[in-house]
């Protein structure tokens, strides 16, 4: 089992990305998917995710008054 995941283990040892950062990126991508209502091009979604990570953009949820 470890031999199957050896590449991932070695990558973690080289870069040591914390899981909180990974979860933050995953949350940002999920937010992009919800707000974008689907992207036809995966490259464009990845471009938006990279831009969001570089500019540290945070989404503000605005609720309409009922």
N, C-alpha and C positions, 0 to 999 in steps of 0.2 A: 504494500500500500504506500509506503514512504517513497519507494522508487518511482511510482506513478506521479507523485507530487513533488519530486525533487527540484524541478525548475522553479516552482512557486516558493519553495523553502529557501532556495539559494537567492532568489530575487529579494525576498524579505530580508535576508542577512546582509545583502549589499545596500539596500536603500532604507530600510527600517521606517516605513511609512506607518504611522499610527492608525489604528482602526477607527478612531474618532474622525480623522480626516477623511478616510474612505467612506464612512457612513455619511459625512457631510456632503461629499460629492454625489453619492447615491441619492441623497435627499434632494439636492439641487436638480439632478437629472429627472427625478420623478416629478418635481414641481414644473420643470419645463414641459414634460409630457402632458401633465394635466392642463396647464395654461395654453399650450399650443394646440391642443385637440388633435394631435397626430401630425407627424412629419412624413412627407413622402420620400425624403432623402435622408439617409442615415448620416451622411457627411455634414449636412446642414445642422442636424441635431448636435453632433459632436462639436461643430464650430461654435454653436450657441453655448454649449457647456464650457468650452475652453474660455470664451469671452467672459462668461459669468464668473469663472474661477479667477481670471486675471484681474478683472475690475472689482472683484469682491462685492458683486451686486447682490443685494438681498431683496427678496420680494416682500412687498407690503400687502397684506390682505385687507381689502376694503369691503366692508359689508354694507349692503343697502339698508336703509331704514325702512322698516315694514309699515 
